[in-house]
């Protein structure tokens, strides 16, 4: 390599300074028959190309090659050889005109071009060649354009030059044709390149879609496989828990488990097959009323009264004999008081499936039982009350109607009401809706309503509607209590009719009649009285005594007040002034209501 560089450098010096040093004659025998002094000597462009390629190969053989420099030198050598190759092709060798110097032959130029290309492609993934060798769009475009750019323009130039030599056209026309052909060919190349890029883009898109699909399938497969692995892992974990190797781990976690168990509100009892306590939690110790160390290893007969212990032992024996879970209610003494517990007892087994003892979980339900008794009592009261009692949800659907309410509405005692709207039994649905809205916002509504039974009978009621919410502001259901006021309304109507008859009778009679309240104050004027005495309504209420003769006023007033105070009959005679000022004698009396 160094020898090549030295020879071509000497050759360049000889050619540059027109010297004949014989630097390259050492490569030939002395018996050469060449007579021309410079015949067979290396041309300057050949020497330059060899020098560039030699330096490039020297750099390429370095420990850390400079790939960019190597490729730049190779490209330079390629251009020198390519230029001479084209010149020889066009019969216009450049160095043929430099005195006696010889030019580069076409075969030498082709060899140097191939050598340059070999050096360039020696490391296609480095330097400038990384772009051309790339699988990306830039590499594809470069590989599509470079061959056409290196081959087609020189070919067109050759044919244009041949046409000029054959005098088919002048040089101006040839240059124009050359430019048009170059523009056309590059337009075609650009179109072809765009088409190729579009094809690549479509392939890329399809590949991306395929990749997405494959990714989805892979994720699904991974998820499925993960689930399988999880299932297998669970199975392995179960095997590990059943093996002897887990005993130490279980022992380490015993304290944690015991802490969790002790913080559970329900009482936990664990006994062996002999009925001795092996494990309990804090709630269980609280029920028994003894510390842990005094309970572990003991029997029920040692901790409870005989009658209670015998029942516990009997149920434990049934569970361990049958191997089935049993749920029952037990009464246990707690601080001297019997409390009710809901107990679940189950037999536990060892790794071979043999029953090793019994586990009992008890929850104090005394308050719940008492609440159930209270609820049953309340239900009995609701069923016994003669008033209508009902409950419906926020949708207006019936939840509960007591016996008296069903009778009032004409419903059978066993009829399902969950599909019935409460509005079906209201004569005025707008009034009911307004009442419910008031109860929803204010909590309660009181008033009178009219129910309509199944048969169409209207029933006037005095009603109270209450809204109920559980842990929130919005009501979740409504309750109501309604009392049939038909008898009261009939009595009020009868009383109203009686009063009207009384007024009519008072007006028709020749006597003057008026009424007062229990304190003796007149409640309403009597027309005959005011017409006879010539008093106004205000005088009748406040100064009726002024119409009595002055000499009879004290006696009349005293008798009147005494009758009011003692609630006795009032009878008096006095003189009463007429509208014309004259006085006439009247006998007065009273009746009590």
GIKA-V692427 format. One line per field, one symbol per residue. ss: DSSP state (h for helix, s for strand, l for the rest). Layout:
ss = ???
//
This chain:
ss = lhhhhhhhhhhhhhhhhlllllllhhhllllllllllllllllhhhhhhhhhhhhhhhhhllllllhhhhhhhhhhhhhhhhhhhhhhhlllllhhhllllllllhhhhhhhhhhhhhhhhhhlllllhhhhllllhhhhhhhhhhhhhhhhhhhhhhhhhhhhhlllllhhhhhhhhhhhhhhhhhhhhhhhhhhhhhhhhhhhhhhhhhhhhhhhhhhhhhhhhhhhhhhhhhhhhhhhhlhhhhhhhhhlhhhhhhhhhllllssssssllllsssslhhhhhhhlllhhhlllllhhhlllhhhhhhhhhhhhhhhhhlllsssssssssllssssssssssssslllllsssssssssslhhhhhhhhhhhhhhhhhhhlllsssssslllssssslhhhhhhhlllllllllllshhhhsllhhhhhhhhhhhhhhlssssssssslllllsssssssssssllllllllsssssssslhhhhhhhhhhhhhhhhhhhhhhhllllllsslllllsssllhhhhhhhlllhhhhhhlhhhhslhhhhhhhhhhhhhhhhhllllssssssslllllsssssssllll
//
